[in-house]
């Protein structure tokens, strides 16, 4: 059975790029296969567009921008809300597509569709609240103020771990602001992006406003970064690639927002119930099989409850089920490809060779070559790869600490600064550690921290700018100042 036949609406499965309202194949006859990471089955093929076709997408976005920005904010809102309704109506098909190409369990995929759609609804409404300001004038006989105007064409480069929500979080903000967008999804997970394009067309979003380009990643990014008509670039992915895109965007002085790597500490205070904290840490570590920039990579537990915490963590981890995301009651799906498995194994081997203890994680139980069984390591130290590298895998490392000052130093001992978790009921400890942590987001006594109202983003090498919340739309807006002088007034007076 082909993938399209598994869907209630076969038209949601597209194997073409989407440019200027047209489904487009590559002129150079280059294409790439897309695989189900759970089975290795080929799901379909996507074309690799040539550089001139990427430039054509900029042409289309430029032409569409004139008309899209001219719409009233409430008119753009109506089209975005129609898109939202279609996302909700097609949730099951979108979730199935996502599970097949990304591997996450089907309930998680349904949750991502809901999460991704929520950004469309949020920014549809937020676009009507992009207010300027009235400035009390210091100039005689003049009125001063500001307007918010769309920056222009936005290039959006998105990852494979959240193939739908990372697009809607960026695109809905940009489109609500009046920008047109060019989306470059990850080659591993293009079909979610193409389904979004199909639904955007049905929602009445005009041709050229939402484009999806496919192709060789360095080739596509160079074309978009070097084109001066592209005024904004938003990227979610590795810090290494983010640095490269920032460099490539410098000559055209783009508005750049980057959501890059994470290395989240999960701090457990001495007053916590070890079982409660351990179960929360398992949830924070193993979401999306650990392939999540918010995953708890370094679990720092006060020495007074360390052993009991480890016992409960191992108990809860052992209850997790690993398998094909289409099967029922699966907690962890596969990693995205074999290279991810090899990287995870190398991080574990490095830690063990440097003195860490392997508490659990028998890889002989893995149900397929792209699967990696959850691993628990204790005695993790600063000199191990797991301390400094984002594992992007179900590998948990636990370290004991003695006091608050030490754990603050340990938590901040990373180039990354995206998210941190803190579990304690002591308000003095909460405030001290919360303020001292060098991270863009800190979640206290809660694993869940994201959503449409949240200004998502990091500091240090974890990125620039924010997505979501009232600040998310500002990434796609310019502030224009005006001075309205009275006729006949003296210039400069």
C-alpha positions in Angstrom: 0.0 0.0 0.0 1.4 3.4 -1.0 1.5 6.2 1.6 -1.2 8.2 -0.1 -3.6 5.2 0.2 -3.1 5.2 3.9 -4.5 8.7 4.2 -8.2 9.7 4.3 -7.3 12.5 1.9 -4.6 11.2 -0.5 -4.0 14.8 -1.8 -2.2 15.6 1.4 0.7 13.4 0.2 2.7 15.5 -2.3 6.1 14.7 -3.9 6.7 18.1 -5.4 8.0 21.5 -4.2 5.4 24.3 -4.0 6.3 27.6 -5.6 4.0 30.4 -6.5 0.9 28.3 -6.0 2.2 25.5 -8.3 3.4 22.0 -7.6 6.9 22.0 -9.1 9.4 19.3 -10.0 13.2 19.8 -10.3 14.6 20.9 -13.6 17.8 18.9 -13.1 16.2 15.6 -12.5 17.8 15.3 -9.1 15.7 13.8 -6.3 16.0 12.3 -2.9 14.2 9.4 -1.3 12.4 9.8 2.0 12.4 6.8 4.4 10.4 5.6 7.3 13.0 5.5 10.1 11.2 2.7 11.9 11.2 0.2 9.0 13.6 1.6 6.4 10.7 1.6 3.9 10.9 4.2 1.1 7.9 6.5 1.6 8.4 8.6 -1.6 10.7 10.9 -3.4 11.1 14.7 -3.5 12.8 16.8 -6.2 15.9 18.8 -5.6 15.3 22.2 -7.1 18.0 24.0 -9.0 19.4 27.4 -7.9 17.4 29.2 -10.5 14.2 27.6 -9.2 15.0 28.7 -5.7 15.5 32.2 -7.1 12.1 31.8 -8.8 10.6 31.2 -5.4 12.0 34.6 -4.2 10.5 36.2 -7.4 7.1 34.7 -6.5 7.4 35.8 -2.8 8.4 39.3 -3.9 5.4 39.7 -6.2 3.0 38.3 -3.7 4.3 40.5 -0.9 2.9 43.7 -2.6 -0.6 42.4 -2.3 -0.3 40.4 1.0 1.0 43.3 3.0 -1.7 45.6 1.6 -4.4 43.4 3.1 -5.9 44.6 6.3 -4.7 42.7 9.4 -8.2 41.2 9.9 -8.2 40.0 6.3 -4.9 38.1 6.8 -6.4 36.9 10.1 -9.3 35.3 8.3 -7.1 33.4 5.9 -4.9 32.1 8.7 -7.9 31.0 10.8 -9.2 29.1 7.7 -5.7 27.4 7.6 -6.0 26.6 11.3 -9.4 25.0 10.8 -8.1 22.8 8.0 -5.1 21.7 10.2 -7.6 20.6 12.9 -9.9 18.9 10.4 -7.0 16.9 8.9 -5.2 16.1 12.2 -5.3 12.4 11.8 -3.8 12.4 8.3 -1.2 15.0 9.3 -0.2 12.9 12.4 0.1 9.8 10.3 2.3 11.5 7.8 4.5 12.8 10.6 4.9 9.4 12.3 5.8 7.7 9.0 8.5 10.2 8.1 9.8 11.2 11.5 9.1 8.1 13.7 7.5 9.6 16.8 4.6 7.7 18.3 1.2 8.6 16.8 -0.2 10.2 20.0 2.9 12.5 20.0 2.3 13.3 16.4 -1.3 14.2 17.1 -0.1 16.4 19.9 2.3 18.2 17.6 -0.4 18.9 15.0 -2.5 20.4 17.8 0.6 22.4 19.0 1.5 23.5 15.5 -2.1 24.6 14.7 -2.2 26.6 18.0 0.5 28.9 16.7 -1.5 29.7 13.5 -4.5 30.6 15.6 -2.4 32.7 18.1 -0.6 34.7 15.4 -3.7 35.1 13.3 -5.1 37.1 16.2 -1.8 38.7 17.2 -1.4 40.2 13.7 -4.3 42.5 14.6 -2.4 43.8 17.6 0.8 45.0 16.0 0.4 48.5 17.4 2.6 51.5 16.9 3.0 54.2 19.5 2.3 57.8 20.0 5.3 59.7 21.2 4.9 62.9 23.3 6.5 65.5 21.1 9.5 67.6 22.0 9.2 69.3 18.7 6.8 72.3 18.5 3.8 71.8 16.3 4.6 68.2 15.4 3.1 64.8 16.1 5.5 61.9 16.6 4.8 58.2 16.5 5.7 54.8 15.1 4.2 52.3 12.8 4.9 48.5 12.5 5.5 47.3 9.0 6.4 43.8 7.6 10.1 43.3 7.0 9.5 41.6 3.7 10.3 38.1 2.4 11.2 35.6 5.2 13.2 32.4 4.6 12.4 29.7 7.1 14.7 26.7 7.5 13.3 24.1 9.7 14.4 20.8 11.4 13.2 17.2 11.2 12.3 16.6 14.9 9.2 18.8 14.9 8.4 18.9 11.1 5.1 20.7 11.4 5.2 22.9 14.5 8.5 24.5 13.7 7.1 25.6 10.4 3.8 27.0 11.8 5.5 28.8 14.7 7.6 30.7 12.2 5.3 31.0 9.2 2.2 32.1 11.0 4.1 34.9 12.7 5.6 36.1 9.5 2.4 35.9 7.5 0.4 37.6 10.2 2.9 40.4 10.1 2.3 40.8 6.3 5.4 38.9 5.2 5.6 36.2 2.5 7.6 33.1 3.3 9.8 30.5 1.7 10.1 27.3 3.7 13.0 24.9 3.4 12.0 21.8 5.5 14.5 19.1 6.4 15.0 16.5 3.7 14.2 13.7 6.1 10.7 15.1 6.8 9.4 17.1 3.8 5.9 15.7 3.6 4.5 17.5 6.6 5.6 20.8 5.1 4.0 19.9 1.7 0.8 19.0 3.4 0.8 22.4 5.1 1.2 24.0 1.6 -1.8 22.0 0.3 -4.0 23.1 3.2 -2.7 26.7 2.9 -3.9 26.8 -0.7 -7.3 25.4 0.3 -7.5 28.1 3.0 -7.3 30.8 0.3 -3.8 32.0 1.1 -2.7 33.5 -2.2 0.0 32.1 -4.5 3.5 33.1 -3.6 2.7 33.9 0.1 3.6 30.4 1.3 6.3 28.5 -0.7 8.0 25.2 0.0 11.4 24.6 -1.6 13.3 21.4 -1.6 16.9 20.6 -2.5 20.5 20.4 -1.4 20.6 22.2 1.9 23.9 24.2 1.4 22.8 25.1 -2.1 19.3 26.3 -1.0 20.6 28.2 2.0 23.3 30.0 0.0 20.8 31.1 -2.6 18.4 32.4 0.0 21.0 34.0 2.2 22.8 35.8 -0.7 19.6 37.2 -2.2 19.1 40.7 -0.9 15.3 40.6 -1.5 15.1 38.0 1.4 14.9 40.3 4.4 14.6 37.9 7.2 16.0 34.4 8.0 14.7 32.1 10.7 16.5 28.9 11.4 16.0 26.0 13.9 18.8 23.5 14.0 22.4 23.0 15.1 24.6 25.7 16.4 27.2 24.8 13.7 24.8 25.4 10.9 23.4 28.5 12.6 26.8 30.1 12.7 27.2 29.4 9.0 23.8 30.9 8.1 24.5 34.0 10.2 27.8 34.5 8.3 26.1 34.0 4.9 23.4 36.5 5.8 25.9 39.2 6.9 26.5 40.8 3.5 22.8 41.4 2.9 22.2 42.5 6.6 19.2 40.3 7.1 17.0 40.1 10.2 18.2 36.8 11.6 16.6 34.7 14.3 18.2 31.4 15.3 16.9 28.7 17.6 20.0 26.5 18.0 21.3 23.7 20.2 20.4 23.0 23.8 22.1 21.3 26.7 19.4 21.6 29.4 20.3 21.0 33.1 17.6 19.4 35.2 18.3 20.5 38.8 16.8 18.6 41.7 16.9 20.2 45.1 17.4 18.3 48.4 13.8 19.0 49.5 12.2 17.2 46.6 10.5 13.9 46.7 13.0 11.7 44.8 10.3 9.6 43.1 8.3 12.7 42.0 11.4 14.4 40.6 12.7 11.2 39.0 9.5 10.6 37.1 9.5 14.3 35.9 13.1 13.9 34.8 12.3 10.9 32.7 9.5 12.8 31.0 11.9 15.7 30.4 14.7 13.5 29.0 12.9 11.1 26.8 10.3 13.2 25.0 10.7 12.7 21.2 13.1 9.9 22.0 15.5 12.5 23.4 15.6 14.3 20.0 14.4 17.5 21.4 16.3 20.7 22.1 14.5 21.0 25.4 15.6 17.5 26.5 17.1 17.2 30.0 20.7 16.4 29.0 22.5 16.9 32.4 20.5 15.7 35.4 22.0 17.3 38.6 20.7 15.8 41.8 21.5 16.8 45.4 23.8 14.2 47.0 21.4 13.6 49.9 18.7 12.1 47.6 20.9 11.0 44.7 20.8 7.2 45.2 17.1 7.1 45.8 16.5 9.3 42.8 18.6 7.0 40.5 16.6 4.0 41.8 13.3 5.6 40.9 14.6 7.0 37.6 15.7 3.5 36.5 12.4 2.0 37.5 10.4 4.6 35.5 12.8 4.3 32.5 12.4 0.5 32.4 8.7 1.0 31.9 9.1 2.9 28.7 8.2 1.0 25.5 10.3 1.3 22.4 8.9 0.5 18.9 7.3 1.6 15.7 5.3 4.8 16.4 2.2 3.3 14.6 1.9 0.6 17.2 -0.2 1.1 20.3 1.3 2.3 23.7 4.7 3.1 22.3 6.7 5.7 24.3 9.8 6.0 22.2 10.1 5.7 18.4 13.3 5.3 16.4 16.0 7.8 16.0 15.9 9.7 12.7 18.6 7.7 11.0 21.5 5.3 11.6 24.1 8.1 12.1 22.1 9.3 15.1 22.3 5.8 16.6 26.0 5.8 16.0 26.5 9.2 17.7 24.4 8.1 20.7 26.5 4.9 21.1 29.7 6.9 20.8 28.6 9.3 23.6 27.8 6.3 25.9 31.1 4.6 25.1 33.0 7.8 25.8 31.3 8.3 29.2 31.9 4.7 30.3 35.6 4.8 29.2 36.0 7.9 31.4 34.4 6.4 34.5 30.7 6.7 34.2 28.5 3.7 35.4 26.0 2.2 33.0 23.0 1.5 35.1 20.7 0.5 32.3 20.6 0.4 28.5 20.9 -2.9 26.7 21.1 -2.2 23.0 20.6 -5.9 22.1 16.9 -5.3 22.9 16.5 -2.6 20.1 13.7 -3.6 17.7 15.5 -2.2 14.6 18.7 -0.6 13.4 17.5 2.9 13.9 16.3 2.3 17.4 18.3 3.1 20.6 17.2 1.8 23.9 17.1 4.3 26.8 20.3 4.6 28.6 21.0 5.7 32.2 24.5 6.7 33.2 25.6 7.9 36.7 28.9 9.5 37.7 28.9 11.8 34.7 31.7 14.4 34.8 32.8 17.5 33.1 35.4 15.7 30.8 32.8 13.5 29.1 31.1 14.2 25.8 27.7 13.8 27.3 28.4 16.8 29.5 29.2 19.2 26.6 27.4 17.8 23.6 23.7 17.7 22.8 23.1 14.0 22.5 19.8 14.2 20.7 19.2 10.7 21.9 17.6 8.8 24.8 20.8 9.0 26.9 20.4 10.3 30.5 23.4 11.3 32.6 23.1 11.9 36.3 25.6 13.8 38.5 25.5 14.5 42.2 26.1 18.0 43.7 26.7 19.3 47.2 25.1 22.8 47.4 23.3 25.5 45.4 26.4 27.5 44.5 28.0 24.3 43.0 25.0 23.3 41.0 24.7 26.8 39.5 28.3 26.6 38.4 27.7 23.1 37.0 24.5 24.1 35.2 26.1 27.1 33.5 29.1 25.1 32.4 28.0 24.9 28.8 28.2 27.0 25.7 24.4 26.6 25.3 21.7 28.5 27.0 18.3 27.4 25.8 16.3 25.9 28.6 16.8 24.7 32.2 14.6 22.8 34.7 14.6 23.3 38.4 12.7 21.1 40.9 12.5 22.4 44.5 9.8 23.8 46.8 12.1 26.2 48.6 11.2 29.7 47.3 14.6 31.2 48.3 16.4 28.5 46.3 14.0 28.9 43.4 14.7 32.6 43.2 18.4 32.3 43.7 18.9 29.6 41.1 16.4 31.0 38.6 18.2 34.4 38.5 21.6 32.8 38.3 20.9 30.4 35.5 22.3 31.5 32.1 19.4 30.2 30.0 16.7 31.9 28.0 13.9 29.7 29.6 13.7 28.2 33.1 10.9 25.8 34.0 10.3 25.4 37.8 8.5 22.2 38.9 7.1 21.6 35.5 8.2 19.6 32.4 5.9 21.4 30.1 7.0 25.0 29.3 6.2 25.8 25.7 3.1 27.1 23.9 1.9 30.0 21.7 2.1 32.7 24.4 5.7 31.8 25.3 8.7 33.8 24.0 10.7 30.7 23.1 14.5 31.1 22.6 17.9 31.0 24.2 21.1 32.9 25.0 24.8 32.3 24.4 25.3 29.8 21.6 21.6 28.7 21.7 20.5 31.4 19.4 19.1 34.9 18.7 15.6 36.3 19.0 12.4 34.7 20.2 9.5 32.7 18.7 6.0 32.7 20.0 4.4 35.1 22.4 3.9 38.8 21.8 7.6 39.1 20.8 7.5 36.4 18.2 5.8 38.5 15.6 8.3 41.3 16.1 11.0 39.2 14.4 9.1 40.0 11.1 8.3 43.6 11.7 10.2 46.9 11.3 9.5 50.0 13.4 8.9 53.1 11.3 9.1 56.4 13.1 7.2 59.4 11.8 7.3 63.1 12.5 4.3 65.0 11.3 5.1 68.7 11.3 2.5 71.5 11.0 2.5 73.2 7.6 4.5 76.4 7.7 6.6 75.4 10.7 10.3 76.1 10.5 12.5 73.1 9.6 14.5 71.9 12.5 12.7 74.1 15.1 
